C-alpha cells in the first residue's frame, strides 16, 4: 500500500500533476512488490492469492455494473437523451442553483436507493454535461455527485453500510440514524452553501436551450433509471431496463439497430481502464489481507487507547485505515466491527454511536480515495482523471470535521 501511495500520490504531488501517473501503473508496481517481496511461499501460490481476490464474485459483479453503465451512458448520450435532460434542467432551475441542486439530487437519490454506486450511475453523465453547459470544471460537478452519493450511503436504512454497522454493534437502525443525522446534517448544509458560492462563479454565460429542448421525451430513460432505483430494484436490473428503453427510443428516433449496438460497444470499451484498475486493486488488497496487513493494523491501533475520546477516535481511525487498504467501506465495517464493539463496551460508548462512527468514517475515506469504485465509475462516465474531483470534494471534508467535533463534544459531555 505504501508503494502504491508513493507512486501515485507522492509522485503526482511532487510534479504537481495528478494526470501524469496512471493509477493502473501504480497498482501494477505495488502488486508486483506485494507478490514478489511481501508474501511468502511458492510463486504460483502467491499469484493464486492475488487472482482469487481479483476474481471474487463481488468484484466480477461490480465489473458487470461497469459494463452495463458504459453501454447505457454511451447510447443515451448519442441519441440525445443527455442533452435533452440538461436542457430541461437549465429551463427549470436557476443557473446559480445547478451545482448545489446536483448535490441535493445525489443526496435524495442515494438516501432513497441506499447505494452510492447506483446514484453515481444515474447522475455522473448528467453532471458532466451540466458542467459543460455552465462552463464549469467537470470535476466540480462530479465531486458534488460523489459527495451526495455518500450522504445517502451513510444514512439510508437499506444501505449495506448501515446494515453492516448496526448488526456488528447490536443496535437498531433508527437509533443509528438519530445518532448519525446529528453528524451528517451540519456537513450537508455546509456543503450545500459552499456549492452555492462555488457554482455562482460559472453562471455568467449560460447557453440557450438548443434543439435538445424540443425533444423532452428523450429524458424518459433517466426518469426510468431514477424511478426503478428509488423503488429498490437491483442496480443491474435498473441499468438493463435503462438500456432497453434507450434502445427503443433510439429506434423510434431513426437510428438503426446496428448503429445503436455500436454506441453500446463504444461505451463498454470506454470502461476497459476502469475494469483493469478494479481487478488490480482487488488483487492487491487480497495480497495485503493474506499477508496479515489488516491484522497488523488492528493490533497496532488498539494498543494505545486512552479514555473514551481516544476509544472513539480509534474506532474511526481503525475503519478508515482498513477502508484505505480495502477500498470497500462495507468490508471495512465488517472487518473492524467486532473489535470496535469490544472497545465500545470497555469504554462505555453506546452501540448507536459506534455504529455511526464506523459508517461515517468509512464513507469519508471511500469518498476521498481515487481508487474507490464510486470515484472510478463517476470519473470514467465523465471522462476525467480519478484524481480530478479531489479539490472540489467539500462534503467528505466537512463530514470529517463534523465527526471530530462529535467525538470531542461527547467526551466533554461524559465528563460533565
N, C-alpha and C positions, 0 to 999 in steps of 0.2 A: 504493500500500500504506500509506503514511503517512496519507493522507486517511482510509482505511478504519479503521485502528487508532485514529486520533484520535477519529473519530466514535463508534466502537463501544466501545473500551476506555477512552479518556481521559474521554469524556463520562460514561460509566456510572460510572467511578471517582469523578468529581467530585460527582455527585449521589448516590453511594452506593447505586445500584440498577441491576443489570445486566439487569433486566427491562424498563426504560423504553425503551431504544433498540433498535428491531427491527434485527436483523442484516441483513435484506433491504434496509432503507432505507440503512444504511451502505454496503452493497455497491453499491447503485444510484448513490449520490452519488460513490463512488470510481470507478466505471466511467465515469460521465459526465465526471469530471475527466480520467481517462486518455484517453478518446476525444477530448474537446474541447481539451485543453491539452497533454498529453504527446506524443501521436502526431502525425506529420506526414503530409501527403497529403490527398487528397480525402476528404470526409466519408463517402461511400459505401464507400471503400476501408477507412477506419478501422473503420466499423461491420462491414464484412465480416470483418476480423481478429477482432473480438470474437465475431461469430456463428459463425465456423468453429471457434473454440476451445470455445465453449459447446456446439456440435453435434458435437463429436468422438465417435467411436464408443465410446470408453471411458466418456465421460460419459453417453451415452444408455444404455449397458449398466448403469451404476450406477442410473440412473433406473428401469429395468425392475426391478432388485432392490428399490428402494424401493416400487414399486407392488405387487410380489408380497408383500413383507414387511408392508405395510399391510393387504392383504387377508387374509393368514394371521393376523396378530395380532388383528385385529378379530373375525374369525369365531371364532377359538379362545377368545377372552375371552367372547363372547356365548353360546357353547354350554356354557361352564363348564369348559373344559379348563385354563385358567389357575388357577382356584380349586381344582380337583382336584389339580393339581401342587403348588401351595403347601401344601395341606392335608397331602399325603403328605410333603412336605419337613419340615413342622413336626412331624410324627409321628416321623420318622426321626432328625433332627438336634436336639441340644440348642439352646435359644434363643441362648445366647451364641456359638454357632459358625455362626449363619446368615450373618452378614456375611463373616467370613473364609472360610466354606465357599463362598459365591458367588464370591469372588476365586479360590479354588483351582479351582473348576469351570471358570471362564473360562480360567485358565492351562492346565488339562488339555485342554480342547476346542480352544483356539487352537493349542496345540502339536501336536495331532493333525491338525487340518484345515489349518493353515498360513495362515489368513486371519482377520484381526480382524473384518472385516465379517460373515462367517458366524457368528462367535462372538457378536457383538452381536445379530444377528437371533435366535439361539436363546435367549439369556438375558435380554435387556433387558426384555421384557414380564414375565417371571417376577420379575426384580429389583424392578420397580415394585410388583407385588402383594405380595411378601415384605416390602418396606419398609412397606407399609400394614398388614400383619399384625403387624409388630413395633412399630408406632407410631414408626418412624424416618423421617427425611427420605428421600424417593425418590432425591434426587440422590446420597446416600451410597452406596446400593446400585448405582446406575447407574455411579458412579465406580469401584467395585470391579470391575464387569464390564469397563469400558473398560480399566482398568489390566491386568487379567488377559488381556484380548484381545491387548494389545500384548506381553505376555510371550511368547506363542507366536509371534506375528507376527515377533518378533525372533529367535527360536531355531529354529523349525521348519525341517526340511530341505526342505519343499515350499512354504515361504513365498516369495512373489515378491521380497520384500526380500532374503532370504538368497541367492536365486539371482542377483539383480542385483549384490549386494555381492561375492559370491565370483567371479563372472565378470569384473567390471570390475577386480578386484585380482589375478586369476590364482591363486587358492588353492582348495584342496579344501574341501568343506562341513564335513567332520569337523574340519579344522584350525580353521576359523572358529568352529565350535560349542564347541570346547575353550577357545578364547580368550574367547568370548562368555559362557560359563556362569560364568566367574570374576567377571564384572562383574554379571551378571543375578541369580545365585543370592542373594547377600547382600541385594540390593534387594528381591527377592521375599520373603525371610524377614523382613526388617524390616517390609514392608508387611503380611504376614500377622499378625505380632504386634501391629502398630498397629491393624489392624481388629478383632482380638480385644478390645482395650481399648475402642476406639470403639464397637463393637457392643454391648458389655455394658451400656451406659447405656440401651439401649432394649429390654430384655427383661424388664422387671418385670411387665408386664401383657399376656402373650401371649394371644390369643383361643383359644377352643375350636376343634374340628375343623369343626363345622358340617355342613351337608348335603353339601358337596363331598367330604368324606371317604368318603361312601358310594358314590361313582362313580369309583373309581380307574382304570377303563378309559378315562376321558377323557384320561389323560396320554399315550395312545398317539401322538398327533401330535407331541408334543415328543420322545418317545423315538425316533420315526422320523426327525425332523429331525436329532437328535444323531448317530444311527447312520449315516445317509447322509453327514453332514458328515465324520465320522471316517473313513468309507470313501473320502473324497477325491472325492466327487461334486460336480459344478459347483453352486454355490450357487443358481443359478436353477432347476435341476432339483430340488434339495433343497426349495426353497420350493414349487414346483409340486406335488411329491409330498405335502408337508405340507398344502397347500390341499385336495387331493383327499381325503386321509384325514380331515381335519376336516369336509369337506362330507358324507362318508359317515356319520361319527359323528353329525353334526347331523340327518341324515335319520333315522337309527336312533333318535335321542333325541326324535323327534316334531316337529322343525322342518320346515317345508315349504321347497321349493327356492327359491321366490321370496324368502322371508324371509332365507335364508342368502345369497342374492345381494345383498340389501340390506345385510347385515352387511359383506360384502366391499366393496361400493361405499362405505360409510361409512369403511372403513379406507383405501381408496385416496384418498378425498377428504382424509383427515387428513394425507396425505403432500404435499399441494399446496404448503405453505410450504417444506417441505424441498426439493422439486424446484426451486422458484423460486430458492432460495438456492444450490443446486448449479449451476444454469445461470449465475447471475450471477457466482458465484465463478470458475467455469471461464473465462468470457469475460474477466473482469478479469485473471486470471493469464495468459491468452493475450496481452492487451494489454501487460502487463509484460514478457513474454518477447520480443514483437515489437519493443518499443521499446528493447531492449538492456539491460533492468534486470538480468537474470540474469548476462550477460557482465560488466557493471559490478561486480557483487558479487564475482565470481570474481577479477577483476583486482585490486580493492582489498584483498581479504583475503589474497591470496597475495603481496602486495608487501612484507609486514612480518614474514615468518617468521624466527625466530631460534632455532636449535637444535632438537633432536629433540622436546623437550617442546612448544615453540611450534609445531612442524610438526603434532604430533598434535592440539593444541588448534585449529589452523587447519582441519584436516580435519573435526573435529567441528563447528566453527563454520560452515564452508562448507555442509555438507549440512543443518545445522539452519536456517540463514537461507534457503537456497534452498527448503527444505521449507515455511518460513513463507510464502514467496512463491508456492508452487505447491499447497500443501495436499495433497500426494501424496508419501508417503515413497519409493515406488519410483521415481517420476520424479526426485525429488531425488537419489537414489543414482546413477541413470544419468547425470544431468546433471553431477554432480561427480566421477564415478568416474575418468575419465581423468586429470584434473588431480590428484586425490588420489593416484593411483598414481605420478605423476611426483614429487610431494612425498615420498612414502614412499621411493622409490628414492634420492632426493637425500640424505635424512637418515637412511637406514638403518633404517626402520621395516618390520617384517615384513608381508607381504601379509595374513596372518590378523588381525593387529592392526588394520590399516587397514580391512579388511572389517568387523571387529567395531565399530569406531568409526563407520563410515558407517551401518551398520544400526541401532545403538543410539541414536545422536544423532538420526537421522531419526524413529525411533519415539517418542522423548521429545517432540519438537516436535509430531508428529502427534497424540499423545495429549492435549496441552495446549491446542492451538488450538481455539477454539469453532466454527470453520467447517470443521473436518476432517470427512470423510464418516462416520467411525465415531462421533464425538460427535454429529453432526447426526442420524444414524439412531437412535442409542441414546436420545437425548433426545426425538426425535419419537415413538418407540414408547412411551416412558414418560410422555409428555405434560408435559414440563418444558422450561425455557429451556436453550439450548445452553451458557449460562454457569453454570448451576446446579451441575454436578458439580465445578467448579473447586476449591472449598475442601476437597474430600474426595479429591483426586487424589494419594494417597500414593505409589503406585508410580512414576509418572514422575519425581517429585522425588527419591525415594530412588535411582532409577536414574541421575539426573543427578549426584548426589553420588558414586555409585559410579564413574561414568565419570571424574569429576575426580580421585578418589583413584587410579584406574588409570593415568591419564596421569602424575600426579606420581610414582607408585611406579616405573613403568617407566623414567622419566628417571633416578631415583636408581640403579636397577639398572644402567643403561647406563654411568653414570659410574663406578660401582664396578668 
